Amino acid sequence: MASALKWSAVDRTLQQGVQFIIGIVLARLLCPADYGLIGMIMIFAQLAYVMVESGLGAALLRTKDITETHYNTMFYTNMALSVVMYVALFFLAPFIADFFHQPSLIEISRVTFIAILFNALYLVPYNHINREMDYKSLAKVNFISTVISGGIGIAMAFTGFGVWALVVQQTGYHFFRMIAFYFLTRWKPSALFSWSILKGYIPFSANMLGTTLLTVLFNNIYTFIIGRTYKVDVVGNYTQGYKISETVNFTFVAILGSAYNLFSKIHDQKERLRQYVRSLNQKISIICLPLTLFLTVSAKPLFFILFGEKWLDAVPFFQLLCLANLFVPIYQINVHAINARGYSKTTFMIELFKRAIMLISILCSFYFDLGIYYMLLGYVLACWMAFAISCINTKRHIGVYFKHQFKDMITSVLTAIIIALPCYAASLLIENQYLLFAVEVTIAAMLYILIITTFQKDLLKEVKLLLKGEQQ
């Protein structure tokens, strides 16, 4: 677990760090409208990725006695679905462009959607590495793919290709990822396929697919609505705010993806699973809660310094999305534990409830003409309510009571509040954005170090051991 989480953390921190730097350069070279155009079609691409994978990867990880037939069955299923999805989206491109009143989206979407085919080609090698928990190799693949595709994107943006720099970056990332996975794993498909294996995966995979589809659909629904209702610049600002908030959130969630692999291996050892869930809750919350709340408070000087004044309209979007993601890492731990126990239907129902609350807030915002920000407040409420329900179901299926989760997180919550309040006070007193950010970072760092070294000595020691990959 320690080794896996360490390399998973290295992978995601490194990848997101490189993407963040590339994103800063691209944001300074491109305009909000460019990001708006690419943001309009990403919902279709991401839905296609989910449909192609179909929850088979999670089912594969739970398989005890796996054979080449299992891998090849997944490979041919993924490839067949990817071809169907690409052909369908290719012919739907004119309708997508017409819906958003952007004729240029026809060619942009058709090129971007090629990544669906690349993605399907590397899903088996990706799951092979995941099953072995070889996150060192995964880190190499992600780093190489991110650097090469990002470098090409920056070069194109610098030479005036505009939105096409983002298109090539997106497509190139999946292409280079495909090449790297096959180079590392040396896996080759064989003429093997089993309908019985595929049918056996369907009950579990269907719920996983439903959960993921709901997540992708509703994570992108605001871009979809804003793209249809507002100018392309507003879509660009929302897309940038969402992208930066997800840089932090996705890092934590992706690192915790390795937790599902671990939980799957010990899903029949309930007491051990309970201990791991509580241990991860403590370690992750003390990092993610203070950091997320600090970024929420310090968003304006952060965006001003990194991206320039032209992106300040993205700040309110970023702040609301950070608040929505505040408890998401802990929520993911709960969901992974419940899924590992085989209750994927439970997590699907939680996601269904969460999306229902989001949909109600969207309808209310339109009916009462409340605007974008109230829609996002509904998203914050939905995420927090889903987290509370996941805690209830973690008690039911794992035996981790709500009082246990409260005890594991209370220090982290208080730490986040203690850091955020003086940073917010500084924003009311200091107008210079460079000075303000320097003051906020100094305050946050000093308070965090003081609290950790004073009240969390044991946890600090455990985290150090975790990073070293040592047994406790």
N, C-alpha and C positions, 0 to 999 in steps of 0.2 A: 504493500500500500504506500509506504513512504517513498520508495523509489519511483513508483508509478506517478504519484501526485507531484513529486519533485520535477520529473521530466515533463509532465503535463503542464505544470506551472511555467517551466522554462519555455516550452513550446508556445503557449498562448501569450505569455508576457512578451516574448521576443517577437512573435508574429504581430500582435496588436501594436507593439511599440514601433515596429518598422512601418506598418500600415498607417499609424498615426502620423509619423514623419512624412510619409508619402502624401497623406491626406492634406497636411499643412501646405506642402509645396503646390499640390494640385489646386487647392482652394484659393491660393494667391494668384495662380495663373488663369483659372477659370472663373466663371460668373455663376450666380445662383441659378440662372436659367438652364445652364448646362446640366447641373445636378438635378434640376426639376425634370428634365426630359428623361434622364436615365432612371430617376425615381419612379416615374409613371409606369414603367414596364417591369420593374423588379418584382412586383407582386406575381406576375405571370411566370417569370423565370423561377422564383422560389417555390411557387406551387407545383411547377413541373418537377423540380428537384425532389420534392417530397413524394409526388406520385410515382416517380421512377424508383425511389428507394423503397417505398411502400411498407415501411416498418420491418422489412426483412432483416436488416442489419441487427436490430435489437433481438429478434428471434434467433438469429444465428449465434449471437453471443451467449444465449442461454442453452444452446445445444451441448449436451455432455459429450457424446461420442460422435465427433464430427468427421466427415469424410470428404473426399474430392467431389463426390456427387452433390453434397450440400452446397459447396462453393459454386460449382458449375450451374446448378439449378438457379441459384441467386443471380449469377452473371447473365444467363440467357433471358431470365425474366426482366432484369433491369434494362438490358439492351433493347428488348422488344418494346417495353414501355417507353423508353427514351425516343425511339424512332416515331412511335405513334404521337407522342407529345410534341416533338419538333415539327412534324408534318402538320399537325392540327394548328399549332401556333403560327407557322409560316403562312398559312392561308387566312388566319384570323388577324394578321398584322394590319391590313387596311381598316378593319373594323375598330381595332384598338386605337389607331391613329385618328379615326373619325370621332370616336368617343371623347378623346381628349382635345380635339380640334388642333392637332399637331401633325401635319402631313409628313414631316421628317421622321416620325416614329416608325414608318413602314420599313425603311432600310435599317434603321437603328435596331429595331426589335429583331429582325430576321438574322442579323449578324450576332447580336447578343445571345439569342436563343441557341446558337450552335454549341454553347457551353453545356447545354443539357446532355448532348451526346458524349462530350468529354467526361462529364461527371459520371455518367453511367459506366463508362469503360474502367474507371478506377475504384468503384465501390467495393469490389471483392478484395483487391489488395489492401484497401483502406481498412476493411473489417478484419482482414487477416492480421494486420499489425495491431489493431485494437484488441483482438482476442488474445494475442500474446502479450498485451500491455507493454509493447515496445514503443514507448512514447519518445525515446531518443531518436529513433528513425523517423517518427512522425514529425518531430521538431525540425529535422533536416529538410524533409519534403516541404513543409509549410514555409520555412524560411526561404528556401531557394525559389519557390514559386512566387512568393510575395515580392521578393527583391527584383526578380527578372521582369515580372509583369508590371510592377510599379515603376521600374526604371523606364520601360518602354512607354508607359502612360505619361510620365513626366516629359520625356523627350518629345512626344507628340503634342502635348499641351504647350510646351515651350515654342514649338514651331508653328503653332496656330491651328491645330486640328480641332480645337474646341471639344464638343461632347464626344467626338470619336476617340479622344484620349481615354475617356472613362469606359467606352465600349470595349476597346482593345484590352484595357487593363482587366476588366471583368472576364472576358473570354480567355485571355492569355493566362490568367491565374489558373483556371481549370485545365487548360492544355498542358502547361508545365507541371502541374500537379499529377496529371495522368502519366506523363513521361517519367517523372521521378519515382512514383509508386512502383511502376513496373521494373524500373532499373534496380530498385532496392529489394523487392520481394522475389523477382524472377518468376512470378506466378504466370502460368499460361493456361488458357481455357482448354478443356478437353471435350470430347463428344459424349458428355454425360448429362443426363437430365432425369429427374424423378417427379412425376406428378404427385405421388403420395407424400413426398417431402414438402412440396409446395402447399398442398392441401392441409398438411399438418401445421404449417406455419400460419395459415390464414386467421384462425381465431384470435391468437395473440397479436399478430401483426395488424389486423384490422383496427383494433382499438388504439394501437400505437400510431397508426396512420391517421386515424380520426383526430387524435389529440394533436399531432403535429400539423395537420391541415388547418385545424382551428387556430393554432398558434400563428402560423404563417399568414393565414387569411386576415386575422384581426390585427396582427402586428403591422400589416400593410394597408389596412382599410382606411386609415386616416390619410395616407398618401393618395389613395384612390379617390377619396371624397374631395380632398383639397384640390387634386389635379382636375377634377371635373368642375369644381365650383369657383376656384380662385385662379389668379394669374400664375404663370409658370414660375415666376420669381418666388412666390409664396411657397410653392411646392419645393423649390430648391432650398429655401431656408428651413423648412420642416425636415427635409431629407438630411441636411447637414446636421441639424440638432439631433435627429434620431441616430445618425451614423456615429456621432461623437459619444452620445450616451451609451450606445451599444458597444463602443470600443471598450469601455470599462465593464459593462454588464456581461458582454459576451466572453471577456477574458475569464471572469469568475465562473460563468456557466459552463464554458468549454473545459476549463480545468476540472470542474466537477463531473464532466462527462465520464472521466475515468472512474469516478465513484460508482457509476452504474455497473461498469465491468467488474469491479471488486464486489459490489453487493450481489451481483449475479452468481459469483463463485461461492458465496456463503449464504445464499438466500434461504437455505434449509437450517441454518444455525441462528435461531431467532435472538438469543441472548448476545451473541457476538455481533450480529447485525445492529442491535440496539446500541451497543457500546460504540461502534464505529459512527453511527448517525449522530450521537451526542458529541463525540469527539470532534467530528467535522464541523458541526454547528458552532462550537466554541471557537475553533481556529479560524473559520471563514468569516464569522460575524464580526470579530474584533478587527478585521481588515476592511471588509466591504462596507459596513455601516458607516464608520467615521469617514472613509474616503468618499463615498457617494454623497453624503450630506455636505461635506466640505465642497465638493464640485458644484453642488446645487447653489450654495451660497456665493461661491466665487466665480460663477459662470461668466459674468460680464467682463471683468478684466482678463479672464482666460481667453475668451473669444477675441477680444480687442487685440491682445498681444499676438496670438497665434495666427489669426486669420484676417485681421484688419477690420476697419470700421464697417465695410460693406456687408459683413456677416452678423452685425449686432441684432438684427431682427430675428435671428435664429435662437437667441438666448432664452426667451420664454419657453420655446418648444423644448429646448435642452433641459431646462430646470424641471418642467413638469414630467418629462420622461425619466429623469433621474429619480424623482420622488416615486414614480410608479415602479421603478426597478429596485427600490431600496431593500426589499426583503426577498427579491427573486432568487439570489444564490441559496438562501436557506430553504425556500420553496422547492428549488430543484433537488436539494438533498432529500427532502421528504418524498418528492415524486419518484426519484430514482429508487429509493428504498421500497416504496409501495409497488413499483413496477417489477423490481427484482423478486419480490414475493409472489409475482404472478397476477397481481390485481390491476392490470392495465385498464380494465373497465372503470375502476374507481377514479383513476387519474383522468380518464376521458370525461367522466361526468363532472369532475371539478373544473376542467377546462371549459366544458359546455356551460356551466353556471357562470364562469368568469366572462365568457363571450356574451352571454345573455345580458349581463349587467352593462357591458360595453355598448351593446346594441341599443339598450334602453336609453343610455346617456346620449348616444348619437341622435336617436329619434327625438328625444326631449330638446336637445340643442337646436335641431332644425325646426321643431314645432314652435318653440318659444323664441326662436331667432337669437340664441345666446352666443353663437360664434364658436370659433375653433378651440379657444382656451377652456371653455366649459366642457367640450367634448373630451379633452385630455384630462380634465379633473375627474370625469367619469371613469377614465382609464385607470387613474391612480386608485380610485375607490375599488374598482373591480380587481386589481392586482392584490390589494391589501386584504380584501375579503377572501380571495382564493387562497392566499397564504394561511389565513385563519382556518379555513376548511381543511387544508392539507394537514395542519397540526392535529385536527380532530381525527382524521383518518390515519395519521401516523400512530396515534394512540391505539386505534382500533386494530390495525394490521401489524404493527411492529412492537407496540407496548411502550412507546415513548410518549409520556403524558404531556399535556400542554404546560403543566407546571415545570416539567423538566426543560422544555424548550425555552420557557420564560427565564428560568434560572440560568440557562446556558447563554442567553443573549442580553440579559439586563445590563451587565457591565458594558457591553458593546453599544447598546442604545444610549446609555448615559454618557459614555465617552463621545459619541457622535454629537449629542446635544451640547455638551460642554465645549467642544471645538467649534461648532457652528455659530453659537451665540456671539462670542467676541469677534468672529470674522464678519458676521452680519453688521455688528456695531461699527466696525472699521469702515465698512462700505458706506455708511451714512455720514462719516466724518471726512473721508479722503476722496477727492475728486480725480486726482491723477491716477490713471489706471495701472501704470507700471509700479508706482509706489504702493498702491492699494494691494496689488497682487503679492508684492514682496512682503508686505506686512502680514497679509492673511496666511501665506505659506509659513512664515516664521512663527506666528501664533499657533497654527495648527500643529506644526512639527514639535514645538516645545511642549505643548499640552499633551500630545499623544505619547511622546517619549516619557514624560513625567508620570502619566497614568499607568502606562504599561509596566514601567520599571518599579512602580510603587505597589500597584494592586494586582498585577498579573505576572508575577515572577515565575510561578509554576508553568503557566501557559506559555510564557516566553521561552522557557527552557524546552518545553515539548516541541514548539515550533522550530527551534534551532536543531533539535534532533531530527525532526521531520525533513528539514532542508538538507541535512547531512545524509539522510536515508538510513539512519541507524535504528536498531531495535530499541524499544523502551522497556 
